[in-house]
Amino acid sequence: MAGAYDDRDGLIWMDGALVPWRDAKVHVLTHALHYASAVFEGERAYGGVIFKGHEHSKRLLASAAALDIPSRWTAEEIDEAKDLALKANGLTDAYVRALMWRGSGEDMGVAAALNPVHMSIAVWEWGAYYGDAKTQGAKLDISRWKRPSPETIPCHAKASGLYMICTQAKHQAQARGCSDALMMDYRGYVAEATGANIFFTRDGKVHTPTPDCFLNGLTRQTVVGLLEKNGVEVIERHIMPDELESFEQCWLTGTAAEVTPVGQIGDYNFEVGAMAVDIATQYEKLVRGNR
């Protein structure tokens, strides 16, 4: 499958039915298009099984609740719909995008309580998010955009509107020859990349930012568990930008990114070393085993 995302063969699950890919459309006055009243999940299936699929379904519902979007589906029903979409498209190794949003209805202002809630699930083949970075190390820009205060946004929801600054940051990074950007938070601490959490090593220990104003990713949680199982001390704390030069290795974690080593952030260089490579390998074995 290739080409524009609106012009492909296949089926997309929408509101309980499988519809031809090209017919999966919404009205131009859809509330989410104007006011970002939407939440989503990005997931990966390995060997026909979605890794942590039920956890993703529950997080989708939690995100929806945070945005006052009442779901018409339970987590179990969402699980079933994702499996159906995979099977209907004949895919076993795939990316899964579940989206829930406020549609068009009686409200067309900021409020949307009278508008119906919809959900779609699309699946497609998607390779390495950062290309060959898993062997060479990704190159990151340092963004001027910052993760906002939790007093201004529902920072732990995977809400579509929260990704606007991520898009801006990634466009700037790509224009500078980088594959992603490191974002600071509103206080100036190191936060995350545009769609992935970040880890650093120093003297055999792992340091990672405290997720108090950004998403505590499911892949992040999985990797922390793997490291601790290996007896590696993981220190979750606020990290200042001037500490970057003191770290030896670095990697990103996320459903799309999986575990991707980082070779450079701005003017700081990192070794694609044994710990980064080993945790990436362990994660790959884990998801392929679907445990």
matplotlib code that plots the C-alpha trace (Angstrom):
import matplotlib.pyplot as plt

x = [0.0, 1.4, 0.5, -1.8, -3.6, -7.0, -6.5, -5.8, -7.3, -8.6, -11.3, -11.6, -13.8, -16.2, -18.9, -19.3, -19.1, -16.3, -16.3, -14.2, -11.0, -11.8, -15.3, -14.2, -15.2, -16.7, -18.5, -16.5, -18.4, -17.1, -16.5, -13.1, -11.9, -12.5, -11.9, -9.7, -12.3, -10.6, -8.4, -6.5, -4.2, -1.2, -0.6, 1.4, 0.4, 3.1, 2.2, -1.5, -1.6, -1.7, 1.0, -0.8, -3.9, -6.3, -4.1, -4.3, -8.1, -8.4, -6.2, -8.3, -11.3, -9.4, -8.3, -11.9, -13.2, -10.6, -12.0, -15.6, -16.1, -18.6, -17.6, -20.3, -17.9, -16.3, -12.6, -13.5, -15.6, -12.7, -10.4, -12.8, -13.0, -9.3, -8.9, -11.6, -9.9, -6.6, -8.2, -10.4, -7.2, -5.3, -2.5, -0.5, 2.4, 0.7, 0.2, -3.2, -4.8, -7.9, -9.6, -12.6, -14.1, -17.0, -18.8, -21.1, -24.4, -26.4, -23.4, -20.9, -19.3, -16.8, -19.2, -20.1, -22.3, -25.1, -22.8, -22.5, -19.3, -17.7, -14.9, -12.7, -10.0, -7.5, -4.6, -1.7, 1.8, 4.4, 8.1, 10.7, 9.5, 13.0, 14.3, 17.9, 18.2, 18.0, 21.6, 23.0, 21.2, 18.5, 19.5, 17.3, 16.9, 16.1, 12.7, 11.7, 8.2, 7.7, 5.3, 2.6, 1.7, -0.8, -2.9, -3.5, -4.1, -5.1, -1.5, -2.0, -4.6, -3.6, -5.6, -5.2, -5.0, -1.9, 0.1, -0.1, 3.1, 4.7, 3.9, 5.5, 8.6, 9.0, 8.6, 11.4, 13.5, 13.1, 13.9, 17.2, 18.0, 16.9, 14.4, 12.7, 13.0, 13.6, 11.1, 11.6, 8.7, 7.2, 9.7, 12.7, 13.3, 13.9, 10.6, 10.3, 10.5, 7.5, 6.0, 8.3, 9.7, 13.4, 16.1, 19.7, 22.6, 25.4, 27.8, 25.6, 22.4, 19.4, 17.9, 14.5, 12.3, 9.4, 6.2, 4.3, 3.3, 3.4, 2.3, 3.7, 3.9, 3.1, 6.4, 8.2, 6.6, 7.5, 11.1, 11.4, 10.2, 12.7, 15.6, 14.6, 14.3, 17.9, 19.0, 19.6, 18.8, 16.3, 16.2, 13.0, 13.7, 13.7, 16.6, 18.1, 19.3, 22.9, 23.1, 22.9, 26.7, 27.2, 25.2, 26.7, 23.8, 20.3, 17.2, 13.6, 10.6, 7.1, 4.7, 5.8, 9.4, 9.6, 13.1, 15.3, 18.9, 19.8, 23.1, 22.8, 20.7, 21.6, 25.3, 25.5, 26.6, 25.8, 27.2, 24.9, 26.1, 25.5, 22.7, 20.7, 21.2, 20.4, 17.2, 16.0, 16.7, 14.9, 11.9, 11.8, 11.8, 9.1, 6.7, 7.3, 6.5, 3.4, 3.7]
y = [0.0, 3.4, 6.8, 9.5, 8.4, 9.2, 7.2, 3.6, 0.2, -1.4, -0.9, 1.5, 0.8, 3.7, 3.8, 0.0, -0.7, -1.4, 1.1, 1.3, 3.3, 6.1, 6.5, 7.1, 10.8, 13.4, 16.7, 20.0, 21.4, 18.5, 20.1, 18.4, 20.0, 23.5, 23.1, 19.9, 18.1, 14.7, 12.1, 9.3, 6.3, 5.1, 1.3, -1.4, -4.9, -7.6, -11.0, -10.1, -9.0, -5.4, -4.8, -3.5, -3.1, -3.1, -0.5, 1.7, 1.3, 2.3, 5.3, 6.4, 6.4, 8.3, 11.0, 11.3, 11.8, 14.5, 16.4, 15.8, 13.5, 10.7, 7.4, 5.2, 2.2, 0.3, -0.6, -4.2, -3.1, -1.0, -4.0, -6.0, -3.3, -3.0, -6.7, -6.6, -3.8, -5.8, -9.0, -7.2, -5.6, -8.9, -7.3, -8.8, -6.3, -2.9, 0.5, 1.0, 4.5, 4.8, 8.2, 9.5, 12.9, 15.3, 15.4, 17.9, 18.6, 21.3, 23.1, 25.0, 27.2, 26.4, 24.2, 20.8, 19.0, 18.6, 17.0, 13.3, 11.4, 9.2, 6.8, 5.3, 2.7, 2.6, 0.2, 0.3, -1.0, 1.4, 0.7, 2.3, 5.8, 7.3, 5.3, 3.9, 5.8, 2.5, 1.7, 5.2, 7.2, 9.9, 13.5, 15.9, 19.7, 21.7, 23.2, 26.8, 25.4, 24.2, 21.7, 23.8, 23.9, 21.3, 24.3, 25.2, 21.8, 18.3, 17.3, 13.5, 13.1, 12.0, 14.9, 15.9, 19.6, 19.1, 18.0, 21.4, 22.6, 19.2, 19.6, 23.0, 21.7, 18.8, 20.9, 23.2, 20.1, 18.5, 21.8, 21.7, 18.2, 16.5, 13.7, 15.1, 17.8, 17.8, 20.0, 21.6, 22.2, 25.5, 25.6, 25.0, 21.4, 18.7, 17.2, 14.9, 14.7, 15.6, 12.1, 10.1, 10.1, 10.4, 8.6, 9.3, 7.3, 8.4, 6.2, 3.1, 4.8, 5.9, 9.3, 10.3, 13.4, 13.2, 13.1, 15.7, 17.9, 15.4, 11.9, 9.0, 6.8, 3.1, 2.3, 4.5, 2.5, -0.8, 0.3, 1.5, -2.0, -3.7, -1.6, -2.3, -6.0, -5.8, -4.3, -0.8, 2.1, 4.4, 8.0, 9.9, 13.6, 17.1, 17.5, 20.8, 21.4, 22.1, 18.5, 17.2, 17.4, 15.1, 12.2, 9.3, 7.6, 8.6, 7.0, 7.7, 5.5, 5.5, 3.2, 4.5, 5.1, 1.9, 2.2, 4.4, 5.5, 9.2, 10.2, 14.0, 16.7, 20.2, 20.5, 17.5, 14.1, 10.7, 7.2, 4.6, 2.3, -1.0, -0.1, 1.7, -1.1, -3.8, -2.2, -1.7, -5.4, -6.5, -4.4, -5.9, -9.4, -8.5, -7.1, -9.9, -12.3, -10.2, -10.6]
z = [0.0, -1.0, -2.2, -0.7, 2.4, 1.0, -2.2, -1.2, -1.4, 1.8, 4.4, 7.3, 10.4, 11.0, 13.6, 13.6, 9.9, 7.4, 4.6, 1.5, 2.2, -0.3, 1.1, 4.7, 4.8, 7.1, 6.5, 6.2, 9.3, 11.5, 14.9, 15.3, 12.0, 13.4, 17.1, 17.5, 19.5, 18.8, 20.5, 19.0, 19.6, 17.5, 17.9, 16.3, 15.5, 15.4, 14.0, 14.0, 17.7, 18.7, 21.4, 24.5, 22.5, 25.5, 27.3, 24.2, 24.1, 27.7, 27.2, 24.2, 26.5, 29.2, 26.7, 25.4, 29.0, 29.6, 26.5, 27.5, 24.6, 25.7, 24.0, 22.5, 22.8, 25.6, 25.6, 24.8, 21.8, 20.6, 20.9, 18.7, 16.1, 15.8, 15.4, 12.7, 10.8, 10.8, 9.6, 7.0, 5.4, 5.6, 7.7, 10.5, 11.0, 10.8, 12.3, 13.9, 14.1, 16.3, 16.2, 18.2, 17.4, 17.6, 14.3, 12.7, 14.4, 16.0, 17.5, 15.3, 17.9, 20.6, 22.5, 21.0, 23.5, 20.9, 18.3, 17.8, 18.6, 15.9, 15.8, 13.0, 12.9, 10.0, 9.6, 7.2, 6.7, 8.2, 8.5, 10.7, 11.8, 11.6, 8.6, 9.2, 12.6, 14.5, 13.4, 12.8, 15.5, 14.8, 14.4, 16.5, 16.3, 19.5, 19.1, 20.1, 20.9, 24.4, 26.1, 27.9, 31.5, 32.7, 33.9, 30.2, 28.6, 29.4, 29.1, 29.7, 27.0, 23.6, 22.1, 18.4, 19.2, 21.4, 18.4, 16.6, 18.2, 17.5, 13.8, 13.9, 15.6, 13.3, 10.2, 11.4, 12.2, 8.8, 7.1, 9.0, 7.9, 11.2, 11.6, 14.8, 17.5, 21.2, 23.0, 26.4, 28.8, 29.9, 32.8, 30.5, 31.4, 28.8, 27.9, 24.9, 21.1, 19.0, 19.2, 21.5, 25.0, 25.6, 27.7, 28.4, 30.0, 32.3, 34.2, 33.7, 34.9, 32.9, 33.2, 31.8, 32.2, 34.7, 32.6, 34.6, 31.6, 28.7, 27.9, 29.9, 26.8, 27.0, 25.2, 27.8, 30.6, 28.9, 28.5, 32.1, 33.1, 30.9, 32.2, 35.8, 35.1, 33.8, 37.1, 35.5, 37.8, 36.1, 37.5, 36.6, 37.2, 35.8, 33.3, 32.4, 28.8, 29.8, 31.1, 27.5, 27.0, 30.0, 28.7, 26.8, 25.0, 24.2, 22.7, 21.9, 22.7, 21.2, 19.4, 16.0, 17.0, 19.0, 20.5, 18.3, 19.3, 19.0, 17.6, 17.8, 19.4, 18.3, 18.9, 21.3, 20.1, 21.5, 21.1, 19.6, 22.4, 23.9, 26.3, 23.6, 21.1, 23.8, 25.0, 21.4, 20.8, 23.9, 23.0, 19.6, 21.1, 23.5, 21.0, 18.6, 21.4, 22.1, 25.8]

ax = plt.figure().add_subplot(projection="3d")
ax.plot(x, y, z, "-o")
ax.set_aspect("equal")
plt.show()
